[in-house]
């Protein structure tokens, strides 16, 4: 048995401001810092001995990882942590920086819902979730993360709501049809217990 843990970053400044964030590199809020530390406490209580940590190049994700690892007593995993652009949040294109409520008022609830939740319809100038899955996260996972899991290593991925939702599809834990109902809460580690690559259990640490 080995473990894969997915952890979304803590609350960011633009989460708080209700803005589309995407590739914008924003800071954690004080609440986000607390969420990351709490996530680290929960990882420590779970007692998972990680072999490798992967994170995105956006600081809200890698700062969350550093805070959580420090709190969990895994500081030795911070220096060898692997950062990669392919694990970044979905690119929201022309919507980046816009307030979500104001965008609904301008374009209508239905259109904004399609841009946010449709699997294969991107916002103007941005990526849809299918792009994140097939063009970025799946190739990176297959080349770099899956071999470690196949070798019974324990892996933590600290990333973003949409790059982690992409991971759920790649793992077969969700489908393009079911993914809309799958929320990744900020700072909450989601644990997969694996046996020969097969998911045996999936649960959140709270």
C-alpha positions as CSV (number, residue, x, y, z in Angstrom):
1,X,0.0,0.0,0.0
2,X,1.2,3.5,-0.8
3,X,-0.2,7.0,-0.8
4,X,-1.0,9.9,-3.1
5,X,-2.1,13.1,-1.4
6,X,-3.6,16.0,-3.3
7,X,-3.6,19.4,-1.5
8,X,-5.1,22.6,-2.9
9,X,-3.4,25.8,-1.8
10,X,-4.8,27.8,1.1
11,X,-7.1,30.8,0.4
12,X,-5.4,33.3,-1.8
13,X,-5.9,37.1,-2.0
14,X,-7.9,36.7,-5.2
15,X,-10.0,33.8,-3.8
16,X,-11.0,36.3,-1.1
17,X,-11.7,39.0,-3.7
18,X,-13.8,36.6,-5.7
19,X,-11.6,37.1,-8.8
20,X,-10.6,34.7,-11.6
21,X,-7.0,34.0,-10.7
22,X,-5.6,31.5,-13.2
23,X,-1.9,32.0,-13.9
24,X,-1.7,35.3,-11.9
25,X,0.8,34.7,-9.1
26,X,-1.0,36.0,-6.0
27,X,-0.2,35.7,-2.3
28,X,-2.0,33.6,0.4
29,X,-4.2,35.5,2.8
30,X,-3.7,35.1,6.6
31,X,-6.6,32.5,6.4
32,X,-4.8,30.7,3.6
33,X,-1.6,30.5,5.8
34,X,-3.7,29.1,8.6
35,X,-5.3,26.6,6.3
36,X,-1.9,25.4,5.0
37,X,-0.6,25.0,8.6
38,X,-3.7,23.1,9.6
39,X,-3.2,20.8,6.6
40,X,0.3,20.1,7.8
41,X,-1.0,19.2,11.2
42,X,-3.4,16.7,9.6
43,X,-0.7,15.2,7.5
44,X,1.4,14.7,10.6
45,X,-1.5,13.0,12.3
46,X,-2.0,10.8,9.3
47,X,1.6,9.7,9.7
48,X,2.3,9.4,5.9
49,X,6.1,9.3,5.2
50,X,6.4,11.1,1.9
51,X,9.1,10.3,-0.6
52,X,8.5,13.2,-3.0
53,X,6.5,16.5,-3.2
54,X,5.4,18.1,-6.5
55,X,4.0,21.6,-6.7
56,X,3.2,24.3,-9.3
57,X,5.4,27.3,-10.0
58,X,2.8,29.6,-8.6
59,X,3.6,30.7,-5.1
60,X,0.2,30.2,-3.5
61,X,0.7,26.4,-4.1
62,X,4.4,26.1,-3.2
63,X,4.1,28.3,-0.2
64,X,1.2,26.1,1.0
65,X,3.4,23.1,0.5
66,X,6.3,24.7,2.5
67,X,4.0,25.7,5.4
68,X,2.4,22.3,5.5
69,X,5.6,20.4,5.3
70,X,7.2,22.5,8.0
71,X,4.2,22.0,10.3
72,X,4.3,18.3,9.7
73,X,8.0,18.0,10.5
74,X,8.9,17.2,6.9
75,X,11.3,20.1,6.3
76,X,13.7,17.9,4.6
77,X,11.3,17.5,1.7
78,X,11.2,21.3,1.0
79,X,14.6,21.6,-0.8
80,X,14.1,18.6,-3.2
81,X,10.4,19.7,-3.9
82,X,9.8,19.6,-7.7
83,X,8.1,22.7,-9.2
84,X,6.5,22.6,-12.7
85,X,4.4,24.9,-14.9
86,X,2.2,21.9,-15.9
87,X,0.7,21.8,-12.4
88,X,-0.4,25.4,-12.5
89,X,-4.0,26.5,-12.3
90,X,-6.2,26.7,-15.4
91,X,-5.5,29.7,-17.6
92,X,-8.7,31.8,-17.4
93,X,-7.5,34.0,-20.3
94,X,-9.5,37.2,-20.7
95,X,-11.4,36.5,-17.5
96,X,-8.2,36.7,-15.4
97,X,-8.5,39.4,-12.7
98,X,-12.2,39.9,-13.2
99,X,-14.7,39.8,-10.4
100,X,-16.9,36.7,-10.8
101,X,-20.1,38.4,-9.8
102,X,-19.5,41.4,-12.1
103,X,-18.6,38.9,-14.9
104,X,-22.0,37.2,-14.4
105,X,-23.8,40.5,-14.6
106,X,-22.0,41.3,-17.8
107,X,-22.2,38.0,-19.6
108,X,-25.0,36.2,-17.8
109,X,-25.0,33.3,-15.3
110,X,-25.3,30.6,-17.9
111,X,-22.4,31.8,-20.0
112,X,-20.1,32.2,-17.0
113,X,-21.2,28.8,-15.6
114,X,-20.2,27.2,-19.0
115,X,-16.8,28.9,-18.9
116,X,-16.2,27.8,-15.3
117,X,-17.6,24.3,-15.4
118,X,-17.8,23.0,-19.0
119,X,-15.2,20.3,-19.6
120,X,-14.4,21.3,-23.1
121,X,-15.5,25.0,-23.6
122,X,-12.7,27.4,-22.7
123,X,-13.2,31.0,-21.7
124,X,-12.0,33.6,-24.2
125,X,-8.2,33.3,-24.6
126,X,-8.0,30.6,-21.9
127,X,-8.0,26.9,-21.2
128,X,-10.9,24.5,-20.6
129,X,-10.5,21.7,-18.1
130,X,-9.9,19.2,-21.0
131,X,-6.9,21.3,-22.0
132,X,-5.5,21.1,-18.5
133,X,-6.0,17.3,-18.4
134,X,-4.7,16.4,-21.8
135,X,-2.1,19.0,-22.7
136,X,-0.5,19.5,-19.3
137,X,-1.3,17.4,-16.3
138,X,-1.7,13.9,-17.8
139,X,1.6,14.1,-19.8
140,X,3.4,15.4,-16.7
141,X,1.8,12.8,-14.4
142,X,2.5,9.9,-16.8
143,X,6.2,10.9,-17.2
144,X,7.1,12.0,-13.7
145,X,4.6,11.0,-11.0
146,X,3.1,7.7,-12.0
147,X,6.5,6.0,-12.1
148,X,7.0,6.9,-8.5
149,X,3.6,5.6,-7.5
150,X,4.2,2.4,-9.5
151,X,7.4,2.0,-7.4
152,X,5.3,2.2,-4.2
153,X,6.5,5.7,-3.3
154,X,4.3,8.1,-1.3
155,X,3.7,11.4,-3.1
156,X,2.2,14.8,-2.2
157,X,1.0,17.1,-4.9
158,X,0.3,20.7,-3.8
159,X,-1.4,22.6,-6.6
160,X,-4.7,24.2,-7.6
161,X,-8.4,23.5,-7.8
162,X,-8.4,22.8,-11.5
163,X,-5.1,21.1,-11.9
164,X,-6.1,18.8,-9.0
165,X,-9.5,18.2,-10.5
166,X,-7.6,17.2,-13.6
167,X,-5.7,14.7,-11.5
168,X,-9.0,13.2,-10.3
169,X,-10.0,12.5,-13.9
170,X,-6.5,11.1,-14.8
171,X,-6.7,8.8,-11.7
172,X,-10.1,7.6,-12.8
173,X,-11.6,8.8,-9.5
174,X,-13.9,11.2,-11.5
175,X,-15.1,11.4,-15.1
176,X,-15.6,14.5,-17.3
177,X,-19.3,14.0,-16.5
178,X,-18.9,13.8,-12.7
179,X,-16.1,16.3,-12.2
180,X,-18.4,19.3,-11.7
181,X,-19.5,18.0,-8.4
182,X,-16.0,17.4,-7.2
183,X,-14.8,20.3,-5.1
184,X,-11.2,20.7,-3.9
185,X,-11.3,22.6,-0.7
186,X,-8.5,25.1,0.1
187,X,-5.9,23.6,2.4
188,X,-7.6,20.2,2.8
189,X,-5.4,17.1,1.9
190,X,-7.2,14.5,-0.1
191,X,-5.7,11.0,0.5
192,X,-5.7,8.1,-2.0
193,X,-4.6,4.7,-0.7
194,X,-3.2,2.7,-3.6
195,X,-2.5,-1.0,-4.0
196,X,-0.6,-1.8,-7.2
197,X,-1.8,1.4,-8.7
198,X,-5.5,0.8,-7.9
199,X,-7.4,3.2,-5.6
200,X,-8.5,1.4,-2.5
201,X,-9.7,4.4,-0.5
202,X,-10.2,8.1,-1.0
203,X,-10.8,10.5,1.9
204,X,-10.2,14.0,3.0
205,X,-8.3,15.0,6.2
206,X,-10.2,17.5,8.2
